[in-house]
Amino acid sequence: MKNEMEMNFDIYFADFARQDEYDKIPFVAFEVAYSEKEKALRGSLASLQILGASVSVIVLAGLSKEYREYVEDLIRKFALNRVIIWEDVKVSEWHSRIVSGTVK
């Protein structure tokens, strides 16, 4: 049986997939890239642009960290909304701050 969060996600996903008008939009969207290269990273940026969140974050981890400059160039050339690049280390730092209660 699905919990309430999963059921809500299904509703929003269904609405997005049908491209209906809906009253809630994503505020922040994350895309995690671990072993992706140029083509997949372009796809990640395109996915974030289609979603249309107020802020999008591409998290580079593993082998994808080598492509940071490439992703920065893509964002400068093609991003229509705010896209931030984080590395997995930054995510770990934020997690530690949240867990310890030092986020301000």
N, C-alpha and C positions, 0 to 999 in steps of 0.2 A: 504494500500500500504506500502511496506517495505521501510525503509530508506536505504541509501547506506551502513551503517555499518552492518545492518542485512543481506543485500544481500551478502556482503563480507564474513560474518560469515557462511552463507549457503554454499558458494563456498568452503571455507576451510574445513568445516565439511564434506561436500560431498567427497572432495579429501581424507581426513583422513579416512573416513568410507570405501572408496574403497581401501585404502592403496596405492594410486598412488604416484608417485614421485611428489613432489611439491616444489616450490622454497622458501617457507616461513615456518619457524618453530616457535613454540611458545617460547617466551623469558622467560616469567614468567607465572606460573599457580597457581591458588588458589583453595583450597578445604576447605570449611567451614563445621565444624562439631559442631552441637549444642546438640543433644541428643544421638549421636552415642556411641556405646560401642565397645568392642574389635573387633568383626567380621566386623562391618561397618568401623571401623578405618583402619583395614587391607585392606579393599576394597578401601578406600580413597587413601592410599599409593600406592596400585597397580595401580589405575587409573592415578595417577601422574607419575608413572614410565612408563606406557604405552604411555602417552602423550609425554614424553621426553623433557620437557622444560628445559632450561638452569638452571633455579632456580624454585623450587616449594615451596609453602607456605601452610602449614596446619594451619588454624585458628581454635583454640579451643574456644568454647563459651558454656555457659550454663552447662549442665551436663557433657559434654565431657571434661571439664577442669580437672576432676578427673583422667583422663587417660593420663596425660602428660608424666609421666615416662614410661608408656607402649608404647606410640608413640615414645618416644626417643629411647627405646630399639629396636623397629621395624626398625627405621631409621638406627641405628648402624648396625643392622644385614642384612638388605635387600636393602637399598637404593643404587641405582646405580648412581644417580646424586645428586646434592645439594638440600636438603630438609630442610626448616626452619620451626620452630614451633612458631607461634604467638598466643597470646590470644586476645580476643575481645578488651581488654583495649589498647593493642598496636595498633590495627587498629584505635581506636578512637583517640589515640595520634597522629598518622600519619595524620589522616583526619584533626585534629585541626591545625597541623603545615602547611599542604598544604593550607587550607582555609585562615589562617592568613598570609601566605607568608613567613614563617620562615624556610622552608625546604632548607637545604644547601647541 
